[in-house]
Amino acid sequence: MVMVKNTLSNDDVSRLLTDRSVDARVETAAKLAKQFQQGELSGKERQLAEEIFRLMVRDAEVRVRQSLAIHLKESSALPHDVAVALAQDVDTVALPILQFSKVLTDSDLIEIVRSQGVVKQVAIAKRPDVSASVSDALVETHNQEVVVSLVANDGADISDAALQRVVDDFGADTDVQGSLVQRAKLPVTVTERLLTMVSDQLRHRLVSHHQLSTNVAGDIITQSRERATITLSAGADRDDVEGLVRHLNANQRLTPSIMLRAVCMGDMAFFEAGMAELGEVPLANAQRLIYDGGPIGLKALYDKAKLPEVLFPAIRCAIDVARENAFDGGEQDRERYCRRMIERVLTQYEELGVTFDSPDLEYLLTKMDQLPTTAA
């Protein structure tokens, strides 16, 4: 049996020139595109086909342009101008090219992301390979559907900064959370933030999928909870603070680290109530011992509260700073107060020659990095 080569015949060319029916144009577009894609055309035939493509992308009938896009979506030889014209067409024409064509450059894709609608943005987000610069542009759309599609695509190169923006914009969105958790690789910084946001079910998947130890995951969650607790306490009245402290102690969450955070953040009401609770003394007694100018009052209460000896210099120094400084009422008042506090605490440790590997000291260093650089 003799195979007949599937090339344009004289009849095909004649139909292109004379037959105005849509079906004929659609059929011819598909046939020509297949031949072009399969490399069955000679050099001259290929040049002729490219010119025909340029005519067809201006065809008034969507079906003709759609047929062309479907059959040319994976052609590496497709002329760039034809690919761009198809990509900028209506959605039904553009989507195959946007999702699969390797002829489009990053510049082409970014331009379309910034100028076209959500349907096209989602198609680009689903490409087998998405560069970091294109991912940045997609994240900058701030569109939930686009971001979910991008994050769910392990072929997308998404920078750490872009992933942080995703968490900023959609950290509470369960669809985004699920897509982030399922990514093959996730930066530790993003993993840390997600651990404090996601449901118990997603948290379990996050820990197992990204191979976090139970201890590390627990530490991250605890630290985040304690920061949030101190923030909450700062806006409460004293009765509420005392109730919060009792609740924390009953649930074994009135930890040395939260006590250190409280005093370094200037939340003396929480610290006073916490010391009274841990030391099992009346609040008024605890306050007198805390602010005793001599060497024995605070130390006696501290020992009775059974807090770690290694943290006492930080607590002592922080209380001295609190006695000497007050909030000034200006912009970023608390941040600048905390910076002064942390700087003094770290200086105190240096002067005492104390060096140790402590999560609490790491917290102080991290907190300093997060505060404004200006100091009163």
Backbone torsions as a table, in degrees:
resi	resn	phi	psi	omega
1	MET	NA	132.3	-178.6
2	VAL	-93.3	125.9	178.1
3	MET	-78.9	133.3	177.9
4	VAL	-93.2	123.6	-179.5
5	LYS	-65.3	131.6	-174.8
6	ASN	-85.2	69.4	179.3
7	THR	-114.8	165.3	177.7
8	LEU	-63.0	128.7	176.8
9	SER	-96.4	173.5	175.6
10	ASN	-59.6	-35.1	179.2
11	ASP	-65.0	-39.6	178.4
12	ASP	-60.4	-47.0	-179.3
13	VAL	-62.5	-40.6	179.4
14	SER	-62.6	-40.4	180.0
15	ARG	-66.1	-38.6	178.2
16	LEU	-60.7	-35.9	-175.3
17	LEU	-83.3	-27.6	-170.8
18	THR	-120.3	-29.9	-174.6
19	ASP	-85.1	117.4	-177.4
20	ARG	-92.5	1.2	-177.1
21	SER	-70.2	145.6	-179.8
22	VAL	-65.0	-43.1	-177.8
23	ASP	-58.7	-40.4	-179.9
24	ALA	-65.0	-41.7	-178.8
25	ARG	-68.9	-39.7	177.6
26	VAL	-62.9	-45.3	-179.8
27	GLU	-63.4	-43.7	-179.4
28	THR	-67.4	-39.8	177.6
29	ALA	-59.9	-43.8	179.8
30	ALA	-64.9	-43.2	-177.8
31	LYS	-65.4	-44.8	-179.6
32	LEU	-66.5	-41.2	180.0
33	ALA	-64.2	-39.6	178.2
34	LYS	-63.0	-45.1	178.8
35	GLN	-61.4	-41.8	-179.7
36	PHE	-63.7	-44.8	-178.8
37	GLN	-65.8	-36.8	-176.2
38	GLN	-85.6	-1.3	177.2
39	GLY	70.6	32.6	-176.8
40	GLU	-91.3	-0.8	-174.6
41	LEU	-101.0	147.5	174.0
42	SER	-74.1	174.0	-179.1
43	GLY	-57.4	-46.4	-179.5
44	LYS	-67.7	-39.9	178.7
45	GLU	-63.9	-37.4	179.3
46	ARG	-64.9	-42.6	178.1
47	GLN	-62.0	-40.7	178.4
48	LEU	-64.7	-41.6	179.7
49	ALA	-61.3	-41.0	-179.9
50	GLU	-62.5	-39.3	177.9
51	GLU	-66.9	-36.8	177.2
52	ILE	-65.3	-39.4	177.0
53	PHE	-59.2	-40.9	-178.3
54	ARG	-65.5	-30.3	174.6
55	LEU	-73.6	-41.0	-175.3
56	MET	-68.8	-30.7	179.6
57	VAL	-69.0	-10.7	175.3
58	ARG	-104.0	5.4	179.6
59	ASP	-63.0	137.1	-177.3
60	ALA	-69.6	-19.9	-177.2
61	GLU	-89.7	120.2	-178.6
62	VAL	-58.8	-38.5	-177.0
63	ARG	-59.4	-34.1	179.4
64	VAL	-67.4	-47.9	-179.2
65	ARG	-66.8	-35.8	178.7
66	GLN	-65.9	-41.3	177.6
67	SER	-60.5	-41.6	179.3
68	LEU	-62.8	-45.4	-177.7
69	ALA	-65.1	-41.8	-178.1
70	ILE	-63.0	-40.9	-175.0
71	HIS	-86.7	-12.8	-179.5
72	LEU	-110.9	3.5	-172.1
73	LYS	-59.9	-29.7	-177.2
74	GLU	-110.9	12.7	-180.0
75	SER	-78.8	121.2	178.1
76	SER	-79.4	-12.4	-178.8
77	ALA	-96.8	0.5	-179.2
78	LEU	-61.1	128.5	178.1
79	PRO	-56.7	139.8	-175.3
80	HIS	-59.4	-41.3	-177.9
81	ASP	-65.4	-33.3	177.5
82	VAL	-70.0	-42.4	179.2
83	ALA	-60.7	-44.0	-179.6
84	VAL	-64.8	-42.0	179.6
85	ALA	-61.2	-42.9	178.7
86	LEU	-67.8	-39.2	-178.3
87	ALA	-66.6	-27.2	-179.1
88	GLN	-94.1	2.8	-178.9
89	ASP	-75.4	-175.2	176.3
90	VAL	-61.3	160.8	-171.9
91	ASP	-55.0	-44.4	-176.2
92	THR	-63.6	-26.0	176.7
93	VAL	-86.1	-42.1	-169.8
94	ALA	-75.2	-33.2	-168.9
95	LEU	-57.3	-45.8	179.5
96	PRO	-60.1	-39.7	-179.7
97	ILE	-68.8	-44.8	-178.1
98	LEU	-63.1	-36.4	-175.5
99	GLN	-84.0	-26.2	-170.8
100	PHE	-125.2	-24.6	-172.4
101	SER	-69.8	127.7	177.2
102	LYS	-89.5	-1.5	179.2
103	VAL	-74.8	-30.9	-179.9
104	LEU	-68.3	135.5	178.6
105	THR	-88.7	168.9	175.6
106	ASP	-59.3	-37.9	178.8
107	SER	-62.5	-41.6	177.2
108	ASP	-59.5	-47.7	-175.5
109	LEU	-66.2	-42.0	179.9
110	ILE	-64.0	-40.4	178.1
111	GLU	-61.2	-41.9	179.6
112	ILE	-68.4	-40.2	177.7
113	VAL	-58.1	-41.6	-174.7
114	ARG	-80.8	-18.3	-173.9
115	SER	-116.2	-14.2	-175.3
116	GLN	-110.7	-179.2	-173.1
117	GLY	-88.4	-177.1	-173.6
118	VAL	-62.4	-39.9	-177.2
119	VAL	-58.9	-44.4	179.2
120	LYS	-71.1	-37.3	178.4
121	GLN	-61.8	-41.2	179.0
122	VAL	-65.0	-40.3	178.8
123	ALA	-60.4	-41.3	178.6
124	ILE	-67.2	-38.9	179.5
125	ALA	-63.1	-22.7	-177.3
126	LYS	-96.3	3.8	179.5
127	ARG	-58.5	149.0	179.7
128	PRO	-56.0	-32.5	177.5
129	ASP	-134.8	126.3	177.8
130	VAL	-125.8	122.7	-178.3
131	SER	-72.2	164.8	-180.0
132	ALA	-62.1	-38.0	-178.4
133	SER	-69.2	-37.6	176.8
134	VAL	-69.0	-39.3	176.6
135	SER	-59.8	-41.8	177.8
136	ASP	-57.0	-45.1	-179.3
137	ALA	-63.8	-39.0	179.4
138	LEU	-66.9	-41.5	178.1
139	VAL	-63.5	-35.7	-178.4
140	GLU	-69.9	-9.2	174.8
141	THR	-70.1	-21.8	-178.5
142	HIS	56.2	31.3	179.2
143	ASN	-105.1	126.0	-174.3
144	GLN	-61.2	-43.6	-178.7
145	GLU	-63.6	-41.4	179.1
146	VAL	-64.7	-45.7	-177.4
147	VAL	-65.7	-41.3	177.7
148	VAL	-59.4	-45.4	-179.9
149	SER	-63.1	-41.3	-178.9
150	LEU	-66.3	-50.3	-175.7
151	VAL	-65.5	-30.8	179.4
152	ALA	-74.9	-10.6	-177.0
153	ASN	-94.8	105.6	179.9
154	ASP	-71.5	-8.5	174.0
155	GLY	-83.7	-2.6	179.8
156	ALA	-91.0	127.4	175.1
157	ASP	-87.5	107.0	-176.7
158	ILE	-115.8	122.4	-177.9
159	SER	-67.4	160.1	177.1
160	ASP	-58.5	-41.9	-178.9
161	ALA	-62.9	-39.9	179.6
162	ALA	-66.7	-39.9	177.5
163	LEU	-64.5	-36.1	176.0
164	GLN	-63.3	-38.8	178.1
165	ARG	-65.7	-36.5	177.0
166	VAL	-60.7	-44.5	179.3
167	VAL	-66.4	-38.8	177.3
168	ASP	-58.9	-45.0	-174.9
169	ASP	-79.1	-40.6	-168.8
170	PHE	-132.5	25.2	-177.3
171	GLY	-58.3	-28.3	-178.6
172	ALA	-91.6	-3.6	-178.3
173	ASP	-82.3	122.8	-174.6
174	THR	-66.4	-33.9	178.5
175	ASP	-66.4	-43.0	177.6
176	VAL	-65.9	-43.4	177.8
177	GLN	-55.8	-47.3	-179.0
178	GLY	-61.2	-41.3	179.4
179	SER	-66.9	-40.5	178.4
180	LEU	-64.0	-45.4	-178.3
181	VAL	-60.3	-35.6	-175.7
182	GLN	-84.3	-5.0	179.0
183	ARG	-62.1	144.7	-177.5
184	ALA	-62.7	-33.7	-178.9
185	LYS	-139.7	134.4	-177.7
186	LEU	-138.8	131.6	178.7
187	PRO	-59.3	147.0	-179.5
188	VAL	-59.3	-38.2	-178.4
189	THR	-61.5	-38.1	178.3
190	VAL	-73.3	-40.5	178.1
191	THR	-58.3	-42.7	179.5
192	GLU	-59.2	-45.3	-178.8
193	ARG	-67.0	-40.1	-178.3
194	LEU	-65.3	-34.9	-177.9
195	LEU	-56.5	-30.5	-177.2
196	THR	-91.7	-2.4	-175.2
197	MET	-111.8	-33.3	-168.1
198	VAL	-83.6	166.8	176.8
199	SER	-69.4	167.3	179.0
200	ASP	-58.4	-39.5	-179.2
201	GLN	-64.4	-46.9	179.3
202	LEU	-68.2	-34.6	179.0
203	ARG	-61.9	-41.6	178.2
204	HIS	-61.6	-42.7	179.1
205	ARG	-67.0	-37.8	179.7
206	LEU	-63.3	-45.7	-179.2
207	VAL	-63.9	-44.9	-177.2
208	SER	-74.9	-39.6	-175.6
209	HIS	-68.7	-35.5	-177.3
210	HIS	-106.5	15.2	168.6
211	GLN	56.2	45.2	173.7
212	LEU	-88.8	138.7	175.8
213	SER	-70.7	154.1	178.8
214	THR	-59.3	-37.6	-179.7
215	ASN	-64.5	-44.2	179.7
216	VAL	-62.9	-46.2	179.9
217	ALA	-61.1	-42.9	179.6
218	GLY	-63.7	-40.7	178.9
219	ASP	-61.7	-43.7	-178.6
220	ILE	-62.1	-46.5	-178.7
221	ILE	-63.8	-43.2	-178.9
222	THR	-62.6	-46.6	-178.8
223	GLN	-62.0	-42.0	179.6
224	SER	-65.4	-41.4	179.6
225	ARG	-62.4	-41.0	-178.2
226	GLU	-67.7	-38.9	176.5
227	ARG	-60.7	-44.7	-179.2
228	ALA	-64.3	-37.3	-179.8
229	THR	-63.8	-43.7	179.5
230	ILE	-65.6	-38.9	177.0
231	THR	-61.6	-42.6	178.6
232	LEU	-64.5	-43.1	-177.9
233	SER	-62.3	-36.2	-175.7
234	ALA	-61.1	-24.9	-178.6
235	GLY	-101.7	10.0	-176.1
236	ALA	-103.9	160.2	175.5
237	ASP	-82.9	171.0	-171.1
238	ARG	-62.7	-39.2	179.8
239	ASP	-61.5	-42.1	178.9
240	ASP	-65.6	-38.5	179.2
241	VAL	-62.9	-43.6	179.5
242	GLU	-63.4	-38.7	176.7
243	GLY	-65.7	-39.4	177.9
244	LEU	-63.0	-43.3	-179.5
245	VAL	-62.4	-43.4	179.0
246	ARG	-62.5	-41.4	178.4
247	HIS	-62.5	-44.2	179.9
248	LEU	-62.8	-42.7	-178.5
249	ASN	-66.7	-38.0	179.3
250	ALA	-64.5	-27.4	-179.4
251	ASN	-103.2	16.7	177.2
252	GLN	58.1	37.1	179.5
253	ARG	-118.1	8.9	174.0
254	LEU	-89.6	72.9	-169.0
255	THR	-87.1	163.4	174.0
256	PRO	-56.9	-36.9	-177.6
257	SER	-68.0	-37.9	-179.8
258	ILE	-72.0	-30.3	175.7
259	MET	-67.3	-41.9	177.9
260	LEU	-65.3	-41.6	178.9
261	ARG	-61.6	-42.6	-177.5
262	ALA	-59.7	-48.5	-175.7
263	VAL	-70.5	-34.7	179.4
264	CYS	-74.3	-23.0	176.6
265	MET	-89.8	2.0	177.5
266	GLY	80.5	12.9	178.9
267	ASP	-88.8	75.4	-175.4
268	MET	-70.0	-28.5	178.6
269	ALA	-62.5	-43.2	177.8
270	PHE	-65.5	-44.0	-177.8
271	PHE	-63.5	-43.7	179.6
272	GLU	-61.8	-46.8	-179.9
273	ALA	-64.4	-37.9	179.5
274	GLY	-65.9	-42.3	179.3
275	MET	-66.2	-38.3	177.4
276	ALA	-64.0	-42.2	-179.6
277	GLU	-66.3	-48.5	-178.2
278	LEU	-68.9	-35.4	-179.0
279	GLY	-85.2	-8.3	179.4
280	GLU	57.3	47.4	176.3
281	VAL	-129.2	157.4	176.9
282	PRO	-59.2	150.7	-177.7
283	LEU	-58.2	-42.5	-178.6
284	ALA	-61.8	-39.7	178.1
285	ASN	-65.4	-42.7	-179.7
286	ALA	-61.8	-40.5	180.0
287	GLN	-62.8	-42.2	179.9
288	ARG	-65.1	-39.7	179.6
289	LEU	-69.3	-39.1	-178.3
290	ILE	-63.3	-43.0	-174.2
291	TYR	-97.5	13.1	174.4
292	ASP	-63.1	123.3	-177.8
293	GLY	-70.6	-13.9	-179.3
294	GLY	-84.4	-177.7	-173.8
295	PRO	-86.6	-6.8	-169.1
296	ILE	-107.6	-28.5	-173.1
297	GLY	-61.0	-59.3	-178.7
298	LEU	-61.5	-41.0	-177.2
299	LYS	-63.3	-39.2	-180.0
300	ALA	-64.4	-44.9	179.0
301	LEU	-65.7	-41.1	180.0
302	TYR	-59.6	-45.1	179.4
303	ASP	-65.3	-39.7	179.9
304	LYS	-66.2	-31.8	178.1
305	ALA	-76.1	-9.6	177.3
306	LYS	60.1	42.1	175.0
307	LEU	-88.1	156.9	-175.5
308	PRO	-62.5	134.3	-179.1
309	GLU	-59.1	-35.4	-174.4
310	VAL	-66.4	-20.5	-179.4
311	LEU	-92.1	-7.6	-176.2
312	PHE	-59.0	-43.1	178.3
313	PRO	-56.8	-37.4	179.1
314	ALA	-66.8	-43.7	179.7
315	ILE	-64.0	-45.5	179.6
316	ARG	-59.6	-46.5	-178.9
317	CYS	-64.8	-43.5	-178.3
318	ALA	-62.5	-39.6	179.3
319	ILE	-67.2	-38.6	176.4
320	ASP	-61.1	-43.2	178.8
321	VAL	-63.9	-42.5	-179.8
322	ALA	-62.1	-35.4	178.9
323	ARG	-68.9	-35.0	-175.0
324	GLU	-86.9	-23.9	-173.4
325	ASN	-125.5	150.9	175.7
326	ALA	-133.8	164.1	174.6
327	PHE	-63.9	139.5	-174.4
328	ASP	-95.9	-3.9	177.1
329	GLY	81.6	-0.8	-179.9
330	GLY	-84.7	-177.6	179.3
331	GLU	-65.1	139.5	-177.7
332	GLN	54.1	40.7	-178.1
333	ASP	-57.0	-53.8	-176.6
334	ARG	-62.9	-39.4	-179.0
335	GLU	-62.5	-43.5	-179.4
336	ARG	-70.0	-35.6	175.1
337	TYR	-61.5	-45.4	-179.2
338	CYS	-63.8	-37.3	178.9
339	ARG	-63.5	-44.9	177.6
340	ARG	-59.3	-42.6	-179.8
341	MET	-60.7	-49.6	-175.4
342	ILE	-67.0	-40.4	178.8
343	GLU	-60.4	-42.0	179.9
344	ARG	-66.8	-40.6	-179.4
345	VAL	-62.7	-46.1	-179.1
346	LEU	-65.8	-38.2	176.9
347	THR	-62.3	-40.0	178.9
348	GLN	-60.1	-43.7	178.7
349	TYR	-63.2	-40.7	180.0
350	GLU	-63.2	-43.2	-179.2
351	GLU	-65.5	-30.8	178.4
352	LEU	-83.9	-5.7	-178.8
353	GLY	70.0	26.1	-178.6
354	VAL	-89.1	121.5	173.6
355	THR	-133.3	124.8	179.3
356	PHE	-156.6	160.3	-180.0
357	ASP	-91.4	97.6	-175.8
358	SER	-128.8	130.7	175.0
359	PRO	-58.3	-29.8	-179.4
360	ASP	-71.2	-39.2	176.5
361	LEU	-68.1	-38.3	176.1
362	GLU	-61.7	-36.1	176.6
363	TYR	-61.4	-44.2	-180.0
364	LEU	-60.8	-42.9	179.7
365	LEU	-64.4	-43.6	178.7
366	THR	-62.3	-42.5	-178.9
367	LYS	-63.3	-37.9	178.8
368	MET	-62.7	-40.7	179.0
369	ASP	-62.9	-28.1	-175.6
370	GLN	-85.7	-15.4	-175.8
371	LEU	-86.4	158.5	178.1
372	PRO	-58.7	149.8	-177.6
373	THR	-79.1	-18.4	-179.9
374	THR	-78.2	140.0	179.8
375	ALA	-125.8	148.4	-179.2
376	ALA	-70.2	NA	NA
